[in-house]
Amino acid sequence: MKRFVLLNVPGKATATANPAGRPIVRCETPDVTTEMSIGGTDTRDNLAFLPMELRDVTDSTGANVRQISMGLVREDGQWRLLSIGVLLLDLPSLEVEWDAEEAEANEITALGNLRRLADAVETYRRTYFRLPESLASLGPPPSDSSAKKTQAKTLAATREHAGLADEELARGNKNGYEFRIIIAGADTLGAPAKYQLSAIPSSYGRTGKRSFFRDTEGGWHGGDHGGAVGSASDPVLQ
């Protein structure tokens, strides 16, 4: 209910009916009360479409009424909302809100993945006494292609496939973000060798806005660069 009527906080829902018997759902919060009036269902095979009107109860003129056509699909005898990609909504602000929520969640996940990459790099350094030349070196070892299918097993970790990150992170693309490692000074040998890590949204504005950056001293930074790589001058993250 909170997401459909664009409220900042969850509300108390109640249901009544209009003179024609159509349901009216109210969502009441301390700041505003919104009504959802549901029209007749248009059913087509296993699809159904519900026309809906959203309005603030204080809007006596109906000037700000918003109309939605919500799609549902029948699966195993149950009606379910269609996926967001094909949900028939005529409310652009609703899509913007959902994109913003997804982008914010992706940003949190991206920073966590970047920290995991940093841990993997440090483990690699302690194990092989050098830095990985690329994220691919952190990925899982390949399977033994010479073994029979029923006896196939993963080969032991090596410097080329250390098994310290999953395949997606090793490829540098996961959960709507792209990840990169940069060797500072082009020197990968020994403990003094330094590196930087970066994460940028794959689709700026949809999968995230902030770019994240791990500097050569281990500091974490984040900032909005319009989809470009961040830098050590960005605000420090805890």
The 8 nearest C-alpha neighbors of each residue, nearest first, counted from 0:
[[1, 3, 2, 4, 26, 9, 10, 12],
 [0, 2, 6, 9, 3, 4, 5, 8],
 [3, 1, 5, 0, 4, 6, 93, 97],
 [4, 2, 0, 5, 1, 93, 6, 53],
 [3, 5, 2, 6, 1, 0, 33, 53],
 [6, 4, 2, 3, 1, 7, 93, 96],
 [7, 5, 1, 8, 4, 2, 9, 10],
 [6, 8, 5, 9, 1, 2, 10, 28],
 [7, 9, 6, 10, 1, 28, 5, 29],
 [10, 8, 1, 6, 7, 11, 28, 0],
 [11, 9, 28, 27, 26, 12, 8, 1],
 [10, 12, 27, 26, 28, 13, 9, 25],
 [11, 13, 26, 25, 10, 27, 24, 14],
 [14, 12, 25, 24, 26, 11, 15, 27],
 [15, 13, 24, 23, 25, 22, 12, 16],
 [14, 16, 23, 22, 24, 13, 17, 25],
 [17, 15, 22, 20, 21, 23, 18, 14],
 [16, 18, 20, 19, 21, 22, 23, 15],
 [19, 17, 20, 16, 21, 22, 15, 23],
 [20, 18, 17, 21, 16, 22, 38, 39],
 [19, 21, 16, 17, 18, 22, 15, 23],
 [20, 22, 16, 17, 19, 37, 38, 23],
 [23, 21, 16, 37, 15, 36, 20, 17],
 [22, 24, 36, 15, 16, 35, 14, 37],
 [25, 23, 14, 35, 34, 13, 22, 15],
 [26, 24, 34, 13, 12, 33, 14, 27],
 [25, 27, 12, 33, 10, 11, 32, 34],
 [26, 28, 32, 10, 11, 31, 25, 12],
 [29, 27, 10, 30, 31, 32, 11, 26],
 [28, 30, 31, 27, 32, 10, 8, 11],
 [31, 29, 28, 32, 27, 6, 8, 7],
 [30, 32, 28, 29, 27, 33, 55, 56],
 [33, 31, 27, 26, 28, 56, 55, 34],
 [34, 32, 55, 26, 54, 25, 56, 27],
 [33, 35, 25, 54, 53, 24, 55, 36],
 [34, 36, 53, 24, 52, 23, 25, 37],
 [37, 35, 23, 52, 51, 22, 34, 24],
 [36, 38, 51, 22, 50, 23, 21, 35],
 [39, 37, 50, 51, 21, 49, 40, 36],
 [40, 38, 41, 49, 50, 37, 21, 48],
 [41, 39, 49, 48, 42, 47, 38, 50],
 [40, 42, 48, 47, 39, 49, 43, 46],
 [43, 41, 47, 46, 40, 48, 44, 45],
 [42, 44, 46, 47, 45, 41, 48, 40],
 [45, 43, 46, 42, 47, 73, 72, 41],
 [44, 46, 73, 72, 43, 47, 42, 74],
 [47, 45, 72, 43, 44, 71, 42, 73],
 [46, 48, 42, 71, 41, 70, 43, 72],
 [49, 47, 70, 41, 69, 40, 68, 71],
 [48, 50, 40, 69, 68, 51, 38, 70],
 [51, 49, 68, 38, 67, 37, 69, 48],
 [52, 50, 37, 67, 36, 66, 38, 68],
 [51, 53, 66, 36, 65, 35, 67, 64],
 [54, 52, 35, 65, 34, 64, 66, 36],
 [55, 53, 64, 34, 33, 56, 65, 63],
 [54, 56, 33, 57, 58, 32, 34, 53],
 [57, 55, 58, 33, 32, 54, 34, 59],
 [56, 58, 55, 59, 32, 54, 31, 33],
 [59, 57, 55, 56, 60, 61, 54, 62],
 [58, 60, 61, 57, 56, 62, 55, 54],
 [61, 59, 62, 58, 63, 57, 64, 56],
 [62, 60, 64, 63, 58, 59, 54, 55],
 [61, 63, 60, 64, 58, 59, 54, 65],
 [62, 64, 61, 65, 54, 58, 55, 60],
 [63, 65, 54, 61, 53, 62, 52, 66],
 [66, 64, 53, 52, 63, 54, 67, 90],
 [65, 67, 52, 51, 53, 89, 64, 68],
 [68, 66, 51, 89, 88, 50, 69, 52],
 [67, 69, 50, 88, 87, 49, 51, 48],
 [70, 68, 49, 87, 48, 88, 67, 50],
 [71, 69, 48, 86, 87, 47, 81, 80],
 [72, 70, 80, 47, 81, 79, 46, 78],
 [71, 73, 46, 79, 78, 45, 81, 80],
 [72, 74, 78, 45, 77, 76, 79, 46],
 [73, 75, 77, 76, 78, 72, 79, 45],
 [76, 74, 77, 73, 78, 79, 72, 45],
 [75, 77, 74, 73, 78, 45, 72, 79],
 [78, 76, 74, 73, 75, 79, 72, 71],
 [77, 79, 73, 72, 71, 74, 76, 80],
 [80, 78, 71, 72, 73, 81, 77, 74],
 [81, 79, 71, 70, 72, 82, 78, 86],
 [80, 82, 71, 86, 70, 72, 79, 85],
 [81, 83, 84, 85, 86, 80, 71, 79],
 [82, 84, 86, 85, 81, 80, 87, 94],
 [83, 85, 82, 86, 81, 87, 94, 88],
 [86, 84, 83, 82, 87, 81, 70, 88],
 [85, 87, 83, 81, 70, 88, 84, 82],
 [88, 86, 69, 68, 70, 85, 89, 67],
 [89, 87, 67, 68, 90, 69, 86, 91],
 [88, 90, 67, 91, 66, 68, 87, 65],
 [89, 91, 88, 92, 93, 67, 94, 65],
 [92, 90, 94, 93, 89, 95, 88, 96],
 [91, 93, 95, 94, 90, 96, 5, 97],
 [94, 92, 96, 91, 95, 90, 97, 5],
 [95, 93, 97, 91, 96, 92, 98, 90],
 [94, 96, 92, 98, 93, 97, 99, 91],
 [97, 95, 99, 93, 94, 98, 92, 100],
 [96, 98, 100, 94, 99, 95, 101, 93],
 [99, 97, 101, 95, 96, 100, 205, 102],
 [98, 100, 102, 96, 97, 101, 103, 95],
 [99, 101, 97, 103, 102, 98, 96, 104],
 [100, 102, 98, 104, 99, 103, 105, 97],
 [101, 103, 207, 206, 105, 99, 104, 100],
 [104, 102, 106, 100, 105, 101, 99, 207],
 [103, 105, 101, 107, 106, 102, 100, 108],
 [106, 104, 102, 108, 103, 107, 109, 101],
 [105, 107, 109, 103, 108, 104, 207, 102],
 [106, 108, 104, 110, 105, 109, 111, 103],
 [107, 109, 105, 111, 106, 110, 112, 104],
 [110, 108, 106, 112, 111, 107, 105, 113],
 [109, 111, 113, 107, 112, 108, 114, 106],
 [110, 112, 108, 114, 109, 113, 115, 107],
 [113, 111, 115, 109, 114, 110, 108, 116],
 [112, 114, 110, 116, 115, 111, 109, 117],
 [113, 115, 117, 111, 116, 112, 110, 118],
 [116, 114, 112, 118, 113, 117, 119, 111],
 [115, 117, 119, 113, 114, 118, 120, 112],
 [116, 118, 114, 120, 119, 115, 121, 113],
 [117, 119, 115, 121, 116, 120, 122, 114],
 [120, 118, 116, 122, 117, 163, 121, 123],
 [121, 119, 123, 117, 122, 118, 116, 124],
 [120, 122, 124, 118, 123, 119, 117, 125],
 [123, 121, 119, 125, 124, 120, 126, 118],
 [122, 124, 120, 126, 121, 125, 127, 119],
 [125, 123, 129, 128, 121, 130, 122, 127],
 [124, 126, 122, 128, 123, 127, 121, 129],
 [127, 125, 123, 124, 128, 122, 129, 121],
 [126, 128, 124, 129, 125, 123, 158, 130],
 [129, 127, 124, 189, 125, 126, 188, 190],
 [128, 130, 188, 124, 189, 187, 127, 131],
 [129, 131, 187, 124, 132, 188, 123, 120],
 [132, 130, 133, 136, 129, 134, 120, 123],
 [131, 133, 130, 136, 187, 134, 182, 135],
 [134, 132, 135, 131, 136, 180, 137, 179],
 [133, 135, 169, 136, 137, 180, 171, 170],
 [134, 136, 169, 133, 137, 138, 170, 160],
 [135, 137, 159, 160, 134, 138, 133, 131],
 [138, 136, 161, 163, 135, 164, 134, 162],
 [139, 137, 169, 162, 164, 160, 135, 136],
 [138, 140, 162, 160, 161, 165, 141, 166],
 [139, 141, 160, 156, 154, 162, 153, 155],
 [142, 140, 153, 154, 139, 143, 160, 144],
 [141, 143, 153, 152, 154, 144, 151, 140],
 [142, 144, 145, 146, 152, 154, 153, 151],
 [145, 143, 146, 142, 151, 147, 141, 148],
 [146, 144, 143, 147, 151, 142, 148, 150],
 [147, 145, 151, 144, 143, 150, 148, 152],
 [146, 148, 150, 149, 151, 145, 144, 143],
 [149, 147, 151, 150, 146, 144, 152, 145],
 [148, 150, 147, 151, 146, 152, 144, 145],
 [149, 151, 147, 148, 146, 152, 143, 145],
 [152, 150, 148, 146, 147, 149, 143, 142],
 [151, 153, 142, 143, 150, 154, 146, 144],
 [154, 152, 142, 141, 143, 140, 155, 151],
 [153, 155, 142, 140, 143, 141, 152, 156],
 [156, 154, 157, 140, 153, 161, 141, 160],
 [157, 155, 161, 140, 160, 162, 154, 158],
 [156, 158, 161, 160, 159, 155, 140, 162],
 [157, 159, 161, 160, 136, 127, 156, 131],
 [158, 160, 136, 157, 161, 137, 135, 156],
 [161, 159, 140, 136, 157, 138, 139, 158],
 [160, 162, 156, 137, 157, 158, 163, 138],
 [163, 161, 139, 138, 137, 160, 164, 140],
 [162, 164, 137, 119, 161, 138, 139, 165],
 [165, 163, 138, 137, 162, 169, 168, 166],
 [164, 166, 168, 167, 138, 169, 139, 163],
 [165, 167, 169, 168, 138, 170, 139, 164],
 [168, 166, 170, 169, 173, 165, 172, 171],
 [169, 167, 171, 170, 165, 166, 172, 173],
 [168, 170, 135, 138, 134, 166, 171, 167],
 [171, 169, 167, 168, 172, 135, 166, 134],
 [170, 172, 178, 168, 169, 177, 179, 167],
 [173, 171, 177, 167, 176, 170, 168, 178],
 [172, 174, 167, 176, 175, 168, 177, 171],
 [175, 173, 176, 105, 172, 109, 108, 206],
 [174, 176, 206, 201, 173, 200, 105, 177],
 [177, 175, 200, 201, 199, 173, 174, 172],
 [176, 178, 172, 199, 171, 198, 201, 200],
 [179, 177, 198, 171, 197, 172, 176, 199],
 [178, 180, 197, 196, 171, 198, 181, 177],
 [181, 179, 196, 195, 133, 197, 134, 182],
 [182, 180, 195, 194, 183, 196, 179, 133],
 [181, 183, 194, 185, 193, 184, 195, 180],
 [184, 182, 194, 193, 185, 181, 186, 195],
 [183, 185, 186, 182, 193, 192, 194, 187],
 [186, 184, 182, 183, 187, 181, 192, 193],
 [187, 185, 184, 188, 192, 182, 183, 193],
 [186, 188, 130, 129, 192, 185, 189, 182],
 [189, 187, 129, 186, 192, 130, 128, 190],
 [190, 188, 129, 128, 191, 192, 187, 124],
 [189, 191, 192, 128, 129, 188, 124, 125],
 [192, 190, 189, 193, 188, 187, 186, 129],
 [193, 191, 187, 190, 189, 186, 188, 194],
 [194, 192, 183, 215, 182, 191, 195, 187],
 [193, 195, 182, 183, 215, 181, 196, 180],
 [194, 196, 181, 214, 215, 213, 180, 182],
 [197, 195, 180, 213, 179, 212, 181, 194],
 [196, 198, 212, 179, 178, 211, 213, 180],
 [197, 199, 178, 211, 177, 210, 176, 212],
 [198, 200, 210, 177, 176, 226, 228, 201],
 [201, 199, 176, 207, 203, 202, 206, 226],
 [202, 200, 176, 175, 177, 203, 199, 206],
 [203, 201, 200, 206, 205, 204, 207, 175],
 [202, 204, 226, 200, 208, 205, 207, 206],
 [203, 205, 208, 207, 206, 202, 102, 99],
 [204, 206, 203, 207, 202, 98, 102, 99],
 [207, 205, 102, 175, 202, 200, 204, 203],
 [208, 206, 102, 200, 204, 205, 203, 106],
 [207, 209, 204, 203, 223, 200, 210, 226],
 [208, 210, 223, 222, 207, 221, 211, 224],
 [209, 211, 199, 229, 222, 221, 198, 223],
 [212, 210, 221, 198, 197, 220, 229, 209],
 [211, 213, 197, 220, 229, 196, 219, 230],
 [214, 212, 219, 196, 195, 218, 217, 197],
 [213, 215, 195, 218, 217, 216, 231, 212],
 [216, 214, 194, 195, 217, 193, 213, 218],
 [217, 215, 214, 218, 193, 213, 194, 195],
 [216, 218, 214, 215, 213, 219, 195, 117],
 [219, 217, 214, 213, 216, 220, 235, 215],
 [220, 218, 213, 236, 235, 212, 217, 214],
 [221, 219, 235, 212, 236, 233, 234, 211],
 [220, 222, 211, 210, 233, 234, 209, 212],
 [221, 223, 209, 210, 233, 224, 229, 234],
 [222, 224, 209, 208, 225, 210, 221, 226],
 [225, 223, 227, 226, 222, 210, 229, 209],
 [224, 226, 227, 223, 203, 208, 209, 204],
 [225, 227, 203, 224, 200, 199, 208, 210],
 [228, 226, 224, 225, 229, 199, 210, 223],
 [229, 227, 199, 210, 197, 230, 226, 224],
 [230, 228, 210, 212, 211, 227, 224, 222],
 [231, 229, 232, 233, 212, 228, 220, 214],
 [230, 232, 233, 214, 220, 212, 229, 213],
 [231, 233, 230, 234, 220, 229, 235, 221],
 [234, 232, 220, 231, 222, 221, 230, 235],
 [235, 233, 220, 221, 236, 222, 232, 231],
 [236, 234, 220, 219, 233, 237, 221, 218],
 [237, 235, 220, 219, 234, 221, 218, 233],
 [236, 235, 219, 220, 218, 234, 221, 110]]
